[in-house]
Amino acid sequence: MAVKIRLARRGRKRKPIYDVVVADARAPRDGRFIEKIGTFNPNENPAAISLDIDRGVHWVLVGAQPTDTARTILSTAGVMYKKHLQVGVNKGAKTQEQADAIFTEWLAAKDAKQAEAYEAKKAAKAAKLVADQEEGLRLRKEAAEAAAKAEAEAKAAAEAEAKAAAEAEASEEAEGEADAPAEESAE
């Protein structure tokens, strides 16, 4: 019987969650399986992987063949590295305690690296937010200055128009007064 480690889909439409299962190669994708060894949720950022590492190592050591995607997930979780160390223990190159210490150290370094990357990404996002806020503030300030300048120009234009109208009215009155005595003298 050929045994595969593969993903079984569940979840709703456009929101998949996958179970990492050990199944007979002839079984349907979402059908019967031998054992569920974990879950994979690609909807989160970064994708959430929850695996029973010891059971994964057991199945890989007894010959279960992971699919390409399952192999990537197992490798990310550390199953393939632990299998590599276990083969060294089985050959006598290392003791079990040495292999466990190496794996624990690798896992801690991997978690620290992921945490550092997460913090760097978070800091970059915060810096971008601050820069965007400063840019928005600058643009609003420029818009307010442009509006104030346009209002001042409109006010100056209105004053100039009122002054021109007053001068025109005054010149009409002056012409009207100049014409009036000429009419009175003609009578």
Secondary structure, DSSP 8 states (H G I E B T S, - for coil): --EEEEEEEEEETTEEEEEEEEEETTS-TTS--SEEEEEEETTSSS-EEEE-HHHHHHHHHTT-EE-HHHHHHHHHHTHHHHHHHHHHHHHTSS-HHHHHHHHHHHHHHHHHHHHHHHHHHHHHHHHHHHHHHHHHHHHHHHHHHHHHHHHHHHHHHHHHHHHHHHHHHHHHHHHHHHHHHHHHHH-
